[in-house]
Amino acid sequence: METNNNSSNSKASASSLRWGILRRAVLHRAKNTDESQLGMKRISRKAAKGFNLIPWQVLHHDHDSRDARLCYTLPVQGSPKLVLTQRVDDTADLSDFEMCNRYNIDNTGLVCQWPSEDVLAYFCLSHAYMFRSKRVIELGSGYGLAGLAIAAATEAFEVVISDGNPQVVDYIQHNINMNSGAFGDTRVKSMNLHWHQKEISNLSHTFDVIVASDCTFFKEFHKDLARITQLLLKNAGPSEAIFFSPKRGNSLDKFLEEIRDNGLLFSIAESYDTEILRRHQCFMNGDDSWPGYEKDHCYPLLIRITR
């Protein structure tokens, strides 16, 4: 029985296998065929819906560009607005897949702003006291909405916004620069951080709070994510990782097995915010603004990880 479990843990999830197959197929086809004939420099992808907890509007979108500037209004009295540059079209470039292969990463940070990021940002703003005077790092941050919101509205001492994809980190740094006047005395920086990095001695056991959203999807990254979570959390004094993620079959459970194997404790909460729960129930009851909404795949649970 134990052998079967280990075998199961070593296999990638069906969804991540599909992603890998697509990635290899697209790259192989592009190498062996004239891209201009194929029309495959850019391929369509599905954008995720969301809970729309942080109101936003498009400030500028040049239709010759895939990027746009979006203005987010933080739902906290007196908080500044945040302007983020992010992709808004419905395609992915071949270069995106090439970057994934080169760095052994997924492309989800560029695909869209994922629903749990919105939930994470909203939750952190509602619990600003947890971050006051603390060193905070966001893992797998995508365009950095949650990290930027923490930096702008919680009086954190330092916020590091990280991702393993260099393309994504370029967006993060651009967004930090664009909002530099919103952070007060909080130090904010971007970081290219791959979860399998062995040498991060300058970061080891230095963070009071880790935050992450939608990072437990790919099972092949579970071991590295759990390991780096253990490595980043401070040893002395209270420290905590706050993850938001849907169950997605047994994916979340498998990740939490890795968390336990790293000597960490965790709790899971389904009902953690009245407004988020209300919107979830509306989607479950037929609100058609999010077609195909399913609790298992769409509703993020709150996971709190401690030593």
N, C-alpha and C positions, 0 to 999 in steps of 0.2 A: 504493500500500500504506500509506503514511504517513497519507494522508487517511482511509482506512478505520479505522486504529487510533485516530485522534483522534476520529472520529465515534463509535466504540465507547466510548471513555472518557467521552464526554459523556452517555451514556445511563444512566439509573438502572437498577439491577438489577431483575430480574423481581419479586423479593420486596419491594423497596422501592416499586416501582410499585403492587403489590397493596396495600401499606400506605396509600399516598397515595389510591388509589381508595376504599378502605374508609373512610378518614377523611373524604373529601369527601362520600361517599354518606351516611354516618351524619349528618353535620352538616346536609346539605341536607334530608334526610328529617325531621330533628328540627325544622328551621325551618318547614317547610311542613305539619307534621302535629302534632296534639296529642300530646305525649310521653306523657301518662297513658294515652291510648288505645293507643299503640304498645307501651308497656311497654319503651321503649328508653333510659331514662335510664342504664341500665347494661347493657352488652353483654358476652357471655362472651368470654374469651380463654384461650389455652393457656399454662399455667404450665410453665416449663422444669424438667427434672430436673437432677440434679447429681452430683458426685463424692463429696459428703459427707465431705470432708476435715477440716472444722471441725465437731465435734459441737455440736448445738444442741437446745434444748427450748423449748416455749412456756411462758412464765411467766404470761401473762394474755391472755385474748381475750374481750372483751365481744361477744357474738354480735350485738348491735345495731350494732357498729362493724366497719368493714372492716380496721382496724388491729389488730395484736397486738404484745406485747412478747416478743421472743425472746432467750434467753440463749445466747451462744456460748462454748464452752470452748476456749480457744486451746491447741493441742497443744505447748506449750512449758513446761517445768518452771518454776514460780514465776510464771507470767503471770497477770494478773487475768482474770476473766471479763468479757465485754462484753455489754451489754444494748442491743439495737436495736429500735426501733419500725419496723415495716414492714407493708405490705399483705399480707394472707394470703387474701383472698377470690379468686374466680375471675372477676371482672368488671372492666371499665373504664368509667369515667363519660364521658358526653358532654363534660363540662368538660375532661377529659384531652385529647380530640381538639381542642377549641377552643384549648387552651394550645399544642398542637403547631403549629397553623396560625399562631397569633399570633407565636411565637418561631422558627418554621422549625426545629423540632427533632423528634426521634422520641420515642416514649413508652416506650421499652424500660426506662428506669430505674425506672419505676413498675410495670411489668407483673409483674416478679418479680426475684428475685436470680438472675442468669445464671450458668451453670456456670463460666465462666472467672474470675469474681470469686472464687469459692471456691478455685480453683487458684492465682490470683494471691496471695491472702492466705496460703495454705499455703506457697508458694514463698518469699515474702518472710520469713516467720517462720523458714524453714529456712536463710535466707541473711541473718540479721540484721546481720551485720558490714558488709554493703553500705550500710546506712542510718545507721550510727552517726555522730552529729555532723553529719549531712547535712541539706540542705533538700530536701524531697520534695513533689511534687504528684501527686495522682491525678486523671486526666482521666476524664470520663464515669462517675463513681463509683457512680451509683445510691444505695443506702442507706449506702454508705461502709464496708463490712466490711473491705476490704483496707487502706484508709487508717487506719482506727481500730486495726487489728491492728498496723500499722507503728508508730503512735504509742504503743501500749501496751507493745510488746515488743522494740523495736530500739534505743532510746536515740537516736532521730533528734533533730536540733536543732529542726526545724520540719516539720509535715505540713499541707499545704493539701489539702482534699478538695473537689473541684469538680465541677460539672455545669452544663449549659446550661439545664436546666429548673428554673424557680424553685420549683415544687412539690417537686421532688426535693431542692433545697438546703434547704428548710424541714425536711425529714426529717433531712438530714445534720446541720444545726445542733442539732436536738433530740437526736440521738444523741450528738453531741459533749458537749452539756450533761449528758446522762444518765450519761456515762462520764468526766466531768472528773477524777475522783479516780484514774483508771487511768493517766494519762499522765506522771506524774512531772514532770521538768523540760522535757519536750517541749512546744513550743507547737503548738496545733492550732486550725485555723479552717476554716470553710466558705467557699466562694466560688462565685458565679454566674459562670461563665466559658463564653462561647459561642466555639466554635473559629474563627468568622469575624471575631471582634473585631479591629479594626485597631490600636486604641490600648490597649496594655497595658505602657506604658513602665516602670511600677513593678515589673513582673514579668520584663521582657525579660532573658534570659541570667542568671537568678538561681538556677536549680535544679540541684542535683547529680544528682538522680534524678527521672525521670518514670515513673509506673506507670499502666497502663491495661489493661482487659480487655474483650473483646467490643465493641470500638469501631470495627472496620473493616468492619462488616456492610454499611452503606449506602455505595455508591460515590459518591453525590453529595456526601458529606462528606469524601472522601479528601484533596482538595487542602487544605482548611482544617485538617484534623487534622495532616497532614504539615507544613504551614507553621507551626502553633502549636507543634509539637514542636521544630522548628528554633529558633523564637523563644524558647522557655522554657529550653532547655538552656544551661548556662554555657559561655562561650567559654574562660575560663581554667581550667586544671586538668582532671582527668578528670570527665566527666559522661556519663550514660547514660539511655536510655529503655528500660523493660522492658514489652513488650506481650505479652499472651496472647490468641491468637485462632485459631479453626479456619480452614482454608483457604476453605471455602464457595465451591466452584467456583474462579473466578479473582479473587474479591474481594480476598483477601489479596495476591495477586500484583500487582494493580492499585494497591493502596495502597503497596506497596513500590517501585513505579515512581515514585510521587510522592515517597517518602522519598529516593530516589536523585536525583531532579530538584532536591531542596532541598539537595543537596550533602552528605547524610549517608550514613554507612556502616551496614550491618546484617548480622546473622547470624541463621540460623534453626536451631532445634534441636527435634527430635521426641522424643528420649530425654533428658530433663533431670532426672527424679526417679524413683527406683525405685518408690515407692508409687503415684504418679500413673499411671505406665506399667502397673503391675500392675492397677489398677482399670480402666484403658482396655482392657486385654486381656481382662479378665473380661466387660466389656460386649460386646466384639467376639465373644466365644465363647458368648454366649447368656444372660448374666445378665439376667433379665427385670425387674429393678428399674428399668431405664431402657428402656422399649419404644421401638422405632424408632431406637435408637442407631446413628449412622453416623459413621465416622471423619472424613470430610470436613466434616461439619456440626457435630460435637460435640466432637472432641478438640482442645483448644487447643495450638497450637505456641508455643514460646517465641521471641520476636523481640527481639533486643538491638540497639539503635540508638545509634550514637556519631557523633562528628564525625570 
